[in-house]
Amino acid sequence: MTSEFPPQPGGIGTHAYQLAHHLQEASHTVTVIADERSDSGVEEAVFDNTLCFKIHRIVKRRLRVLMYFKRLFLLFKYLPSNEIVIASGKFPLWVVAFASLFYKRQYMAVLHGSEVNFTQSLLNRSIRVSLQRFTTLVAVSHFTKSLVQDHHDAVVVIPNGIPVRQFEAQAILPKDLKGYPKLITVGNVTERKGQLNVIRQLPELIKAYPELHYHCVGLPTQRDAFEAEASLLGVLEHVSFHGRVSDMELRSFLNESDIFVMLSSPTSTGDVEGFGIAILEANAMGLPAIGALGCGIEDAIEDFKSGRLIAYDDLAAFKTSIEDLITQNVRYKEHARSWALKHDWAVIVNRYIALFEK
């Protein structure tokens, strides 16, 4: 049971899809319960017809309480015929924990970060109580593990993965991207993903690199606010928001960029980057990354090899890292590709299977 699932974007959904797909390919029988997130459900219907496993969708409704009841109904319907139940995302943690009161099964929670880092005490307490109902907790990074290890005895770190072959494929659509160096962030345009942290440092970076351009790819959730900030700083002409793109277009954007950047920082509500899967996707195409310390990105970058780890607001370190990645581009590209290979889902899924068998 997952709170997100493709074809709509989101790291939790991408993880759930890849885990389900590779478990099914490894001869496990998989059933997925997930929400529809588009208004019509057409995108989901088309996507679901391509899957090699069973999926049951909760239809999107204005009255959200009906969706809650449908989730419970589907979980209790399919739970008796399955041996292992995996919850991924905030609401599934609560629902599956509740179901564990009625059925004796092996229960696993996959923890990404934000769902176990609420600043609101009541929400935080409810999650802690729910986690006690699970046999095993899988954290996607050591940072995420640090958020829960004092509340559960069985926490295992299994890093996020990517389908390397998909990102090794040649980019088909050429892009004439502006600037040099070309910095790129892929992800929802929000406070957590750190695009604003990059924009705020552009005035000084442009002094060193007058042609520098920052490309933002992903849902434009807070685009207007970030554009307004860039305008106030006088760097709007150095920033482009490209919106959500297809997988093919994404490969093209990555292929023509110079450095991937994710300077994530925690939000006031406790929302935090649990890993940074987009970093590995960039690495698979030979694109090194600069990422933020103090979050799950520390597990997504091999410092001084696949990229650099810095404090999200350390301008001096940011400038030094850009120079390092440009001057030693060949070495960083090679290490980025080899780092991505270590996180291929064909490798990562075996760690889940070993955990199941144990």
C-alpha positions as a Python dict, from the first residue, in 0.01 Angstrom:
ca = {
    (1, 'M'): (0, 0, 0),
    (2, 'T'): (148, 330, -111),
    (3, 'S'): (52, 696, -89),
    (4, 'E'): (193, 769, -437),
    (5, 'F'): (227, 573, -758),
    (6, 'P'): (311, 648, -1123),
    (7, 'P'): (230, 782, -1372),
    (8, 'Q'): (207, 1085, -1142),
    (9, 'P'): (550, 1204, -1022),
    (10, 'G'): (689, 1154, -673),
    (11, 'G'): (979, 973, -509),
    (12, 'I'): (761, 751, -289),
    (13, 'G'): (559, 638, -589),
    (14, 'T'): (866, 575, -803),
    (15, 'H'): (1017, 363, -525),
    (16, 'A'): (693, 166, -480),
    (17, 'Y'): (664, 98, -853),
    (18, 'Q'): (1023, -19, -894),
    (19, 'L'): (1002, -241, -585),
    (20, 'A'): (676, -400, -704),
    (21, 'H'): (804, -446, -1059),
    (22, 'H'): (1133, -609, -959),
    (23, 'L'): (973, -831, -696),
    (24, 'Q'): (726, -957, -956),
    (25, 'E'): (1012, -1020, -1198),
    (26, 'A'): (1183, -1219, -922),
    (27, 'S'): (878, -1452, -911),
    (28, 'H'): (702, -1297, -613),
    (29, 'T'): (329, -1233, -650),
    (30, 'V'): (264, -863, -592),
    (31, 'T'): (-56, -667, -537),
    (32, 'V'): (-48, -287, -511),
    (33, 'I'): (-309, -58, -354),
    (34, 'A'): (-267, 306, -457),
    (35, 'D'): (-465, 625, -519),
    (36, 'E'): (-567, 783, -844),
    (37, 'R'): (-422, 1134, -843),
    (38, 'S'): (-531, 1270, -1181),
    (39, 'D'): (-880, 1424, -1210),
    (40, 'S'): (-1004, 1183, -1475),
    (41, 'G'): (-808, 869, -1391),
    (42, 'V'): (-729, 820, -1761),
    (43, 'E'): (-351, 852, -1714),
    (44, 'E'): (-359, 585, -1444),
    (45, 'A'): (-576, 350, -1651),
    (46, 'V'): (-339, 366, -1948),
    (47, 'F'): (-33, 318, -1726),
    (48, 'D'): (-187, 32, -1525),
    (49, 'N'): (-246, -168, -1844),
    (50, 'T'): (133, -192, -1890),
    (51, 'L'): (204, -342, -1546),
    (52, 'C'): (315, -699, -1479),
    (53, 'F'): (147, -709, -1137),
    (54, 'K'): (-200, -645, -997),
    (55, 'I'): (-294, -293, -896),
    (56, 'H'): (-612, -163, -733),
    (57, 'R'): (-674, 212, -745),
    (58, 'I'): (-875, 427, -507),
    (59, 'V'): (-1079, 660, -729),
    (60, 'K'): (-1024, 1028, -658),
    (61, 'R'): (-1330, 1183, -490),
    (62, 'R'): (-1419, 1528, -363),
    (63, 'L'): (-1536, 1376, -36),
    (64, 'R'): (-1199, 1241, 79),
    (65, 'V'): (-1345, 1036, 363),
    (66, 'L'): (-1487, 797, 100),
    (67, 'M'): (-1131, 737, -22),
    (68, 'Y'): (-1022, 655, 333),
    (69, 'F'): (-1292, 390, 365),
    (70, 'K'): (-1204, 246, 23),
    (71, 'R'): (-840, 210, 124),
    (72, 'L'): (-942, 19, 434),
    (73, 'F'): (-1184, -198, 235),
    (74, 'L'): (-920, -294, -23),
    (75, 'L'): (-653, -362, 239),
    (76, 'F'): (-880, -593, 439),
    (77, 'K'): (-993, -763, 116),
    (78, 'Y'): (-644, -855, -5),
    (79, 'L'): (-451, -881, 321),
    (80, 'P'): (-565, -1241, 406),
    (81, 'S'): (-421, -1380, 82),
    (82, 'N'): (-76, -1220, 124),
    (83, 'E'): (213, -1309, 355),
    (84, 'I'): (401, -978, 365),
    (85, 'V'): (243, -633, 380),
    (86, 'I'): (451, -328, 286),
    (87, 'A'): (343, 27, 372),
    (88, 'S'): (503, 326, 199),
    (89, 'G'): (394, 681, 275),
    (90, 'K'): (218, 855, 564),
    (91, 'F'): (-141, 733, 538),
    (92, 'P'): (-46, 371, 460),
    (93, 'L'): (155, 364, 785),
    (94, 'W'): (-159, 437, 983),
    (95, 'V'): (-387, 207, 784),
    (96, 'V'): (-155, -93, 779),
    (97, 'A'): (-74, -50, 1149),
    (98, 'F'): (-449, -60, 1220),
    (99, 'A'): (-493, -372, 1005),
    (100, 'S'): (-214, -546, 1196),
    (101, 'L'): (-444, -559, 1498),
    (102, 'F'): (-665, -808, 1313),
    (103, 'Y'): (-428, -1021, 1100),
    (104, 'K'): (-102, -1181, 1199),
    (105, 'R'): (133, -1115, 908),
    (106, 'Q'): (483, -986, 843),
    (107, 'Y'): (452, -607, 825),
    (108, 'M'): (719, -386, 672),
    (109, 'A'): (728, -5, 655),
    (110, 'V'): (943, 172, 398),
    (111, 'L'): (1039, 510, 542),
    (112, 'H'): (1141, 799, 318),
    (113, 'G'): (1187, 1080, 572),
    (114, 'S'): (905, 1333, 578),
    (115, 'E'): (644, 1091, 712),
    (116, 'V'): (847, 1040, 1031),
    (117, 'N'): (960, 1398, 1087),
    (118, 'F'): (645, 1598, 1169),
    (119, 'T'): (689, 1902, 1390),
    (120, 'Q'): (327, 1874, 1509),
    (121, 'S'): (345, 1661, 1824),
    (122, 'L'): (13, 1478, 1779),
    (123, 'L'): (97, 1371, 1423),
    (124, 'N'): (444, 1269, 1529),
    (125, 'R'): (313, 1062, 1818),
    (126, 'S'): (58, 884, 1599),
    (127, 'I'): (333, 781, 1357),
    (128, 'R'): (556, 655, 1640),
    (129, 'V'): (273, 441, 1777),
    (130, 'S'): (199, 306, 1428),
    (131, 'L'): (562, 208, 1368),
    (132, 'Q'): (555, -19, 1672),
    (133, 'R'): (306, -241, 1486),
    (134, 'F'): (558, -323, 1210),
    (135, 'T'): (792, -622, 1210),
    (136, 'T'): (1064, -435, 1023),
    (137, 'L'): (1134, -78, 921),
    (138, 'V'): (1332, -9, 604),
    (139, 'A'): (1484, 340, 589),
    (140, 'V'): (1600, 463, 250),
    (141, 'S'): (1893, 651, 406),
    (142, 'H'): (2093, 665, 728),
    (143, 'F'): (1945, 1010, 788),
    (144, 'T'): (1593, 864, 782),
    (145, 'K'): (1707, 584, 1011),
    (146, 'S'): (1832, 842, 1261),
    (147, 'L'): (1478, 981, 1285),
    (148, 'V'): (1328, 651, 1405),
    (149, 'Q'): (1602, 428, 1549),
    (150, 'D'): (1521, 534, 1907),
    (151, 'H'): (1162, 414, 1863),
    (152, 'H'): (1207, 73, 1698),
    (153, 'D'): (1458, -212, 1738),
    (154, 'A'): (1453, -339, 1379),
    (155, 'V'): (1556, -61, 1140),
    (156, 'V'): (1742, -161, 824),
    (157, 'V'): (1887, 82, 568),
    (158, 'I'): (1829, -12, 204),
    (159, 'P'): (1911, 284, -23),
    (160, 'N'): (1688, 401, -300),
    (161, 'G'): (1750, 263, -646),
    (162, 'I'): (1702, 343, -1012),
    (163, 'P'): (1651, 138, -1331),
    (164, 'V'): (1996, 217, -1469),
    (165, 'R'): (1926, 89, -1821),
    (166, 'Q'): (1645, 341, -1862),
    (167, 'F'): (1880, 632, -1799),
    (168, 'E'): (2171, 489, -1993),
    (169, 'A'): (1961, 503, -2309),
    (170, 'Q'): (2064, 769, -2556),
    (171, 'A'): (1875, 1097, -2530),
    (172, 'I'): (1660, 1130, -2841),
    (173, 'L'): (1533, 1487, -2827),
    (174, 'P'): (1819, 1740, -2844),
    (175, 'K'): (1785, 2044, -2619),
    (176, 'D'): (1956, 2374, -2680),
    (177, 'L'): (1991, 2467, -2313),
    (178, 'K'): (2118, 2810, -2220),
    (179, 'G'): (2433, 2887, -2033),
    (180, 'Y'): (2764, 2754, -1911),
    (181, 'P'): (2788, 2598, -1670),
    (182, 'K'): (2434, 2462, -1691),
    (183, 'L'): (2302, 2371, -1345),
    (184, 'I'): (1989, 2157, -1321),
    (185, 'T'): (1750, 2046, -1047),
    (186, 'V'): (1483, 1784, -1117),
    (187, 'G'): (1194, 1773, -871),
    (188, 'N'): (880, 1946, -753),
    (189, 'V'): (951, 2321, -733),
    (190, 'T'): (913, 2355, -357),
    (191, 'E'): (1097, 2477, -51),
    (192, 'R'): (1209, 2124, 36),
    (193, 'K'): (1377, 2052, -298),
    (194, 'G'): (1600, 2357, -257),
    (195, 'Q'): (1556, 2548, -583),
    (196, 'L'): (1517, 2870, -384),
    (197, 'N'): (1843, 2802, -198),
    (198, 'V'): (2021, 2790, -535),
    (199, 'I'): (1848, 3104, -667),
    (200, 'R'): (1952, 3303, -360),
    (201, 'Q'): (2318, 3227, -430),
    (202, 'L'): (2307, 3307, -801),
    (203, 'P'): (2404, 3676, -771),
    (204, 'E'): (2749, 3580, -637),
    (205, 'L'): (2788, 3274, -861),
    (206, 'I'): (2721, 3483, -1171),
    (207, 'K'): (3012, 3710, -1080),
    (208, 'A'): (3240, 3408, -1122),
    (209, 'Y'): (3041, 3252, -1410),
    (210, 'P'): (2863, 3527, -1609),
    (211, 'E'): (2700, 3277, -1848),
    (212, 'L'): (2577, 3041, -1575),
    (213, 'H'): (2215, 2927, -1613),
    (214, 'Y'): (1996, 2737, -1369),
    (215, 'H'): (1737, 2496, -1516),
    (216, 'C'): (1448, 2374, -1297),
    (217, 'V'): (1255, 2069, -1420),
    (218, 'G'): (947, 1945, -1236),
    (219, 'L'): (599, 2037, -1119),
    (220, 'P'): (590, 2419, -1090),
    (221, 'T'): (422, 2422, -747),
    (222, 'Q'): (596, 2735, -612),
    (223, 'R'): (727, 2867, -942),
    (224, 'D'): (563, 3211, -913),
    (225, 'A'): (714, 3278, -570),
    (226, 'F'): (1058, 3160, -679),
    (227, 'E'): (1045, 3367, -1000),
    (228, 'A'): (952, 3672, -792),
    (229, 'E'): (1256, 3612, -569),
    (230, 'A'): (1482, 3571, -873),
    (231, 'S'): (1346, 3896, -1014),
    (232, 'L'): (1414, 4084, -690),
    (233, 'L'): (1771, 3949, -692),
    (234, 'G'): (1818, 4050, -1055),
    (235, 'V'): (1892, 3695, -1175),
    (236, 'L'): (1564, 3601, -1346),
    (237, 'E'): (1730, 3585, -1689),
    (238, 'H'): (1963, 3317, -1547),
    (239, 'V'): (1678, 3088, -1437),
    (240, 'S'): (1439, 2873, -1645),
    (241, 'F'): (1142, 2673, -1517),
    (242, 'H'): (1060, 2394, -1763),
    (243, 'G'): (770, 2229, -1580),
    (244, 'R'): (696, 1858, -1582),
    (245, 'V'): (852, 1671, -1877),
    (246, 'S'): (838, 1321, -2021),
    (247, 'D'): (1102, 1060, -1939),
    (248, 'M'): (1252, 1104, -2286),
    (249, 'E'): (1275, 1481, -2243),
    (250, 'L'): (1423, 1438, -1896),
    (251, 'R'): (1710, 1232, -2037),
    (252, 'S'): (1771, 1509, -2288),
    (253, 'F'): (1780, 1776, -2017),
    (254, 'L'): (2026, 1571, -1810),
    (255, 'N'): (2235, 1484, -2114),
    (256, 'E'): (2296, 1851, -2195),
    (257, 'S'): (2348, 1980, -1840),
    (258, 'D'): (2683, 2016, -1665),
    (259, 'I'): (2603, 1976, -1294),
    (260, 'F'): (2302, 1842, -1106),
    (261, 'V'): (2217, 2044, -793),
    (262, 'M'): (1991, 1962, -497),
    (263, 'L'): (2046, 2200, -206),
    (264, 'S'): (1751, 2074, -2),
    (265, 'S'): (1669, 2211, 340),
    (266, 'P'): (1407, 2115, 603),
    (267, 'T'): (1080, 2310, 601),
    (268, 'S'): (898, 2457, 902),
    (269, 'T'): (662, 2156, 903),
    (270, 'G'): (947, 1903, 918),
    (271, 'D'): (930, 1810, 550),
    (272, 'V'): (1276, 1684, 460),
    (273, 'E'): (1456, 1518, 170),
    (274, 'G'): (1487, 1151, 259),
    (275, 'F'): (1723, 1049, -20),
    (276, 'G'): (1722, 1230, -356),
    (277, 'I'): (1657, 966, -621),
    (278, 'A'): (1688, 1224, -901),
    (279, 'I'): (2057, 1249, -815),
    (280, 'L'): (2116, 885, -906),
    (281, 'E'): (1921, 929, -1229),
    (282, 'A'): (2154, 1213, -1323),
    (283, 'N'): (2458, 1004, -1222),
    (284, 'A'): (2347, 722, -1453),
    (285, 'M'): (2390, 965, -1743),
    (286, 'G'): (2732, 1072, -1619),
    (287, 'L'): (2615, 1392, -1453),
    (288, 'P'): (2787, 1463, -1119),
    (289, 'A'): (2591, 1632, -840),
    (290, 'I'): (2619, 1891, -567),
    (291, 'G'): (2389, 1813, -276),
    (292, 'A'): (2306, 1930, 74),
    (293, 'L'): (2436, 1790, 400),
    (294, 'G'): (2196, 1729, 689),
    (295, 'C'): (1942, 1515, 504),
    (296, 'G'): (1910, 1188, 311),
    (297, 'I'): (2111, 1331, 20),
    (298, 'E'): (2422, 1234, 217),
    (299, 'D'): (2350, 873, 112),
    (300, 'A'): (2280, 969, -250),
    (301, 'I'): (2621, 1129, -318),
    (302, 'E'): (2964, 974, -273),
    (303, 'D'): (3154, 1286, -168),
    (304, 'F'): (3449, 1381, -391),
    (305, 'K'): (3361, 1092, -624),
    (306, 'S'): (3007, 1111, -767),
    (307, 'G'): (2978, 1475, -660),
    (308, 'R'): (3012, 1707, -363),
    (309, 'L'): (2825, 1746, -34),
    (310, 'I'): (2795, 2096, 112),
    (311, 'A'): (2579, 2294, 353),
    (312, 'Y'): (2281, 2422, 155),
    (313, 'D'): (2365, 2787, 231),
    (314, 'D'): (2746, 2772, 206),
    (315, 'L'): (2821, 2998, -91),
    (316, 'A'): (3198, 2953, -75),
    (317, 'A'): (3162, 2573, -79),
    (318, 'F'): (2911, 2596, -365),
    (319, 'K'): (3155, 2799, -579),
    (320, 'T'): (3444, 2566, -497),
    (321, 'S'): (3235, 2259, -580),
    (322, 'I'): (3128, 2398, -918),
    (323, 'E'): (3490, 2469, -1005),
    (324, 'D'): (3597, 2121, -888),
    (325, 'L'): (3331, 1941, -1093),
    (326, 'I'): (3410, 2144, -1405),
    (327, 'T'): (3789, 2112, -1391),
    (328, 'Q'): (3778, 1738, -1307),
    (329, 'N'): (3475, 1663, -1521),
    (330, 'V'): (3597, 1335, -1671),
    (331, 'R'): (3683, 1180, -1334),
    (332, 'Y'): (3353, 1283, -1176),
    (333, 'K'): (3154, 1154, -1475),
    (334, 'E'): (3316, 811, -1447),
    (335, 'H'): (3256, 787, -1073),
    (336, 'A'): (2897, 910, -1113),
    (337, 'R'): (2816, 627, -1355),
    (338, 'S'): (2975, 359, -1137),
    (339, 'W'): (2794, 496, -829),
    (340, 'A'): (2461, 475, -1015),
    (341, 'L'): (2532, 113, -1112),
    (342, 'K'): (2563, 20, -745),
    (343, 'H'): (2206, 147, -700),
    (344, 'D'): (2051, -38, -993),
    (345, 'W'): (1715, -185, -887),
    (346, 'A'): (1831, -525, -1012),
    (347, 'V'): (2084, -507, -725),
    (348, 'I'): (1871, -327, -464),
    (349, 'V'): (1575, -566, -490),
    (350, 'N'): (1794, -856, -373),
    (351, 'R'): (1838, -682, -40),
    (352, 'Y'): (1461, -673, 6),
    (353, 'I'): (1430, -1040, -92),
    (354, 'A'): (1703, -1134, 156),
    (355, 'L'): (1511, -944, 423),
    (356, 'F'): (1189, -1129, 336),
    (357, 'E'): (1364, -1465, 357),
    (358, 'K'): (1523, -1374, 689),
}
